[in-house]
Amino acid sequence: MAAASASSLAGARLRSVVLVWKVAAIGGLVTFAAYTLFGDGFDQFFNRYWYNALILLAAGSAVARAVMVRSERTASIAFAAGISSWAVGEILFDFVYAGDPPYPSVADVFYLLFYPACYIGMAILVRHRLSEFTPMVWFDGAMAATAA
């Protein structure tokens, strides 16, 4: 009985998360349509507030995955740390420095922290998802890196 109530609670939580995502998607479309129709008058809101809200939504979803999903949790935590770091950098850039930061700035530190966190997350995913790391896998990786 306790398992059934926990399952229904998880289902209700998932439905509420999906509802929030739907509302955010519709809000994004409405905002984009308003930006397209009204142009310059809406530029400040779209580029400063809505952009940062979307980055915070991405960071929140990464944190939610790290909390709710047990599989590959360490990779999720690394990705959540990276996206959250980028979000902090964006907020500092827009609201503390008003779009004109000194060089180097504290925002730059948070922007740069994104990369090692995401590299760590990708390395953890590769380690979890590959059963063996043969020379052919190294070759495939080198070819993909060369193509990029």
Order of alpha helices (4+ residues) and beta strands (2+ residues): alpha-alpha-alpha-alpha-alpha
